[in-house]
Amino acid sequence: MRTEQRVFTEEGGWSGAAGRELASAQLLFVFGRGELLERGEVCADLRRSYPEANIVGCSTAGEIAGTRVLDGSVVATAVRFDSSHVEVATVDLPSAADCVEAGRSLGRALDPDGLVHVFVLSEGLAVNGTDLARGFADALPPGVAVTGGLSGDAERFERTVVLFGGEARPKRVVAVGLYGDRLRFGFGSLGGWDPFGPMRRVTRSSGNQLFELDGRPALALYKQYLGEHSAELPASALLFPLLVRSPDGCSEVVRTVLAVNDADQSLTFAGDVPENSVAQLMMANFDRLVDGAEGAASRAHQELRGQGAQLALLVSCVGRKLVLKQRTEEEVEVVRDVLGEATCLTGFYSYGELCPTRPRAGCELHNQTMTITTFSEA
C-alpha cells in the first residue's frame, strides 16, 4: 500500500505535489469544506491527477492532515493498493425514515466474495445512524465490520454533503467495500466525557426523537441543565451530550442533539434513544478526551496483531473540537504517538461516528468519540 496527501486552501491552492507513481491510485479520500466540494473545481483537479481512483469524501467540521487539524480546506489522500481492490456503492437518502433500507441497499450492492471491511460516509443531518448501521448488519456477510462517520457542517448544522466521483450533494450515503486476503484492518472508538447529574428514565421516545425523561418534557429538562447555554441550541448541545444505557444495562452509547422542537418539547438525536433506557448528561474533561483518543488508537493498533498501520482514518466528533479548542491537535498527536510516523493520518470532524464497540460486534452509531480505522497490506 502506498499513500500520498495533498491539501487545498483558497489562499494558497494545492500543497503537496501529486506523484506520478500514485496516478494509478484506486481510492481517494477527500474531506473538506462543503462549499469547496460542491463547486467542483477541486474535484476536477483531483480527477486529472488520479484518473483511475474512486473518489469519495464529505463535508466536515474540520479536516485532519497528519497531525494538523484544519478548517475550510480540502484534504485529499490517495491510496494505491498492491493486491487489494475497492468497490464503491452509493444511495440517496430522502429522509431519516429511510435509513434502514439505505443500509440494506448498500450492503447488498457490495459483492460479498472476499469483502474484508466497509467504510461508510453519510449525510450528517437528515439521518438516523442507528438505523443505517442496522441496515448494513441485515445485508452484509457475518464478520464484515463497518466503520465510518456522518458528514459535518462546521458549527452551523445547516447543510452537509457527501462526495462520490466528481459530485458532492446532500442526502447521500457512500459505502467503500475493501477486498483482499492481504488486507488487514483494525478499529477503536472511545470518548472521555464525564457523566453528571441524576440518571433519568426515558419514558417516551420514538426512534431518535426523545419526548420525555422521568415523565417530564425532555427539552425543558435539558434547557434547565444547560442554563445560559440553552439559548445557543442545538450547537451548545455538543458540549453536553447524553449517555444512554440500554434497558438491560448491557450497553451504553453517547448521543448528541441534532435538532430541538419547541412545539412538542422534543430533542432529535443522530441515533436511537430507546424507551426504558437510562439517560444521564455528560460534560467535558480535557485530559480524558485526549486519553480517549489515545485509547482508540491503541485498540485500532492492537487489532492489526503486530503489523504496523499504513493508513489510519480518524473520525472525531465536532463536540470534542469545540471543547478542546486550541488543544484539538493534541488528540491527533497522541494517535501519531501510538501508530508511529510511518502511518498516513487523514480524516475529519463529524456529526457522528460509526464503529463496533468491540471486535466481532455489530456496528453502532456513536457521538462525541474519536473513532479510528487502521489499514495495512501484509
N, C-alpha and C positions, 0 to 999 in steps of 0.2 A: 504494500500500500504506500502510495506517495500522496502528499498534500502540499498545497500552497495557498496562501491567503493574501487577499487584496482588500484595501479599504478605500471607499469613495466618500469625499465630502464636497459640498457645493463650492467651498472656498478653494480647495486645492486639487480637485479632481481625484484621479486614481493614484494611490501609492502602492508600491509592491508590484513589480513587473510580472506579467504573465510569462511563464517559462514554456518554451516550445515542447518540452517533454511532457508537460501536463495538458497540452492541447487535446489529447485523447482521453481526458478525464471523463468517467462515466457519470459522475454525480457532482452537483454544485449546490451547496447550501448558501442561501442568500438571506441575510437578516438586516432589516433597516427601517428607516422612517417610511411610513406608508405612502406619503405624497411622492417621494422619490421613486418608490417601486411602481406606483401607478402611472407615472409619467412615461415610462417605457424606455427612455434613452439609456438608463443604466443597464437594463436587461439586454438591450440591443448590443451594447459594448461587450457584455459578458458572452453573448451568443457568438460574437465574432471571435472571441478568444478561446472559447470552449465549444466548438460546433457539435460535438458528439454527446455533450453532457445532458442529463436530466436535471433541469433547473427547478429547484424547489426552495421555498422560504416563506417569510411572513413579515408583517409589520410588528414593531416591538415597542417596549417601554425602555429600551436601552440595548445596545449591541455589545457583544463580547468578542474581542480580538486578542488572543493571547491572554495576558493579564490586564489588558486595558478594558475599561467599561466606557463606551462612547454613547453619545446622544445625537440624533439627527443625521447619522451617517448610514452607509451601507457596507456591510462586511460580507465578502464573498470568499468561500473556502472550497477549493476544487479538490476532488478525491479521485485518484486513479487506483483501481484495484489490480492486483496481479492475476488473481484467478477467480475472484468473486464477481457477481454481476448484480444488477439492480433492475427492479420493476417498479413503476410508479402508477398508482391509481388515484383518481380524484372524483369527487361527487359534490353536487351543490347541496346546501343545507337551507331549505326555505325557512325553517323555524326550529326552535329548541325542541319542539314536539317530535321532530323527525330524526333525532339523534341516534336512536337505537337502530333504525333501518339504515341510516347512513353508515354506521359502523359495520353492519352486516354486509351491506353492498360492497364496501371497500375490502372487507375480509374475503369475500367470495371472488372479487376481481383479481386478487393476487394468486398466482399459481402456487399451490401448496407444496409441490415437489421441490425439495431442497430449501424451502424457506427457513431462514435462521432467525430473523428478527424483523420487526416492523417499527418504523419511526413515523410518528403522526404529527402533522401541523394542522391546526383547526382554527376556524372562526373563533374569535375571543369573546363576543358579547351575546349573540343570539344562539347560545349553545348550552346544553346540559352535558358536561363532561362525563358524569357518571353513566348516563345512558349511552354515550358514544363508546365508552370503554366496554359496556355490557354488550353492545352490538358486535364489537370485534371478538369478544370472548365466544359469542354464539357461532361465529363463522370461521375462525382461524383453527388450524390443526392444534391439538393439545401440545403444550410445551413451547409454543411460539410466543415469546414475550412482546409486549407493546410498551413503548415509551414515547415521550414527545411533550407537546405543550400547546397552549392556547395563545393565539396571537395577541399583541398588545397595541395600545394607542397612547403611549406615554401616560400621563395622568388625566387624560381627557375623557376616556370612556365613551367615545362618540362613534368611531369607525375603525374597524380592523380589517386587514386584507391578508389573503393567502396567495402565494405565488406558485404558479405551475407553468412551465415553459417560459413564454415571454409575457404572460399576462398576470397581473395581480388584481384580485377582486374580492369583495366581501362575501360572506356566507358560503364558504367553500371549505372542504376538508381534503387534505392530501395525505396519502399513505405511501411510504417508501418501503418496499419489500427488499430485503437484503438476503442474498443467496450465496452458498459456497461452503464446502466442507472444511476449508481452511480458515473461515472467518470466525473469530471469537468476539464475544461481547460481554459486557458487564453493566450493571446499573446500581444506583443507590439514590435514596431520597430521604432527606432529613430536614427538620425545621430549626427549632431553637427558641420557640416562644414560651413564655411563662403564663400558665392559667392564673386567673384571679377572680374573686367574687364567688358567689354560690353556684352550685350546679343546678340547672333547671331542666325540667322535663319538657320535651317537645310535645305539646298537647294538640296542636293542629298544624298540619303541613300537607303539601301536595307536591311530590317530586322535589324540585329545587326551590319551591316557594314556602317560606315559613310565615305562619299567621299568628301562632300563639305559643308562648312559653309559660308553663305553670298556669294556663288559663288566662293569661294577660296578653294584650296586643303586643306582638313582637317588636314592631318599630318603636312604639312608645317606650318600651322597656330598654331597648337598645340605645335610644336617644338619652335616656336617663343616665346611663353609664358613660356615654360619650361626653355629656355636658356641653361645653363650648364648641367641641369638635363636631357636634351634630349638625351645625349649620353648613358644613362642608361635605355632607354625604352626597353621593356614595364614595367619593375619593378618600375621605377621612377613615372609612371603614377598613382601609388597607392597614391602618395602624392598630386595629382592634379586631382581629379575626376571631372566629368561633371554633372551639374544639368540640367535635361531635363524636360521642361514643355510641356504638351500636346498641340496640335494646338488649342484646345478650351479653354485652360488655367485652366481646372478643376482639373488637377492632375499633380504631379511632382515626379520624381524619380531621384536617383543618379546612374550614370553609371561609371564603371571603365574599362579602356582599358585592354584587354587580349592580343592583338597582334597588330603589325603595319606592313604595307606593303609599302615599299619604291617605289616599281614599279608603283603602282597606287595611291600612296599617301593617302591610306585609313587607318582607325582605326577600329578594331574589338572589340566590347564590349560584355559583358556577357548577355546583353539583348537588346531589340529593341531600336533604336533611330529613331522615325518616321519622314518622310519628313514633312516640315512646322512646326515642333515643334521648340521651342526656347531653346537654349543651352547656358550655362554660366559656366566658370571654377570655381572651388572651391578650398579652401586651409584650412589647419588645424587651429583649435582654441583649444588648450589643454583643457581648462576648459569646453568648450562647448561639447567636445567629452565625457567627464566624465558625464556631465549633461545629455547628450543624453542617456547614459546607464541607469542612474537613472530614466529618464522619461519612457524608455521602460519597466523597471521593475515595475514601478508604474502602467502602463497600464495593464501589464500582471497580476498583483496582483488584480487590480480592477475588471477584468473580472471574477475572481473567486467568486465575490459577497460575500465577508466576510469570505470565507473559506480559511484557510492557505494553501499555496503551499507545497506539499510534495516533488515534483521533479521539477526542472527547467532546461530546455535545452537551453544553451546560444550559439548563433551563431553570432560571431563578425567578421568583415572584417579584413583581413591581413593588409590593409592600415591603419587602426586605430592602430594596433600593431606597425607598423613601425614608426608612428608619436609619439605615447605615449612612446615607448621605456621602460625605467626603471619605468615609471608610468603606465604601462599597467595594472598591478594588481589593480590599483585604480578603473578602471571601473567595475571590478568584485566585488571589495569590496563594492561599493555602491549598487550593486544588492543584496548582502548579507544584507546590512543595511535595504533595503526595504522589502525583503522577509522574513528575520528572520533566526535565527540559525537552526531552525528545517528543513529547506529546503535543500535537496540534490542538489548541483550545479554541472553540468557537461556540456560539450560542446566543441567547437573548433573554431579556427580562420580559415576563409573560403575565397573562391573566389567569394562569392555571397550569399545573404540571401533571403529566400522565406517567405513571410508573407503578409496577407492582411493589407491594410493601416488603416482600421477601422473595427469594428465589422460588420459582415454580408456582408462585401465587398469581392470581389474576390481576390485571391492570386496574388501577383505581385513579380517580382524579384527586389531586392534592392542591392545596393553596398554601402560599407562604413557605414553600420548601425550596431548597436547592436540589434539583434533580439532575443526575449526571449519567450519561450513557457513554461507555467506552467501547472502542473497536480496535481490533488488531487482526492481521492476517498471519497465520502460523507459517 
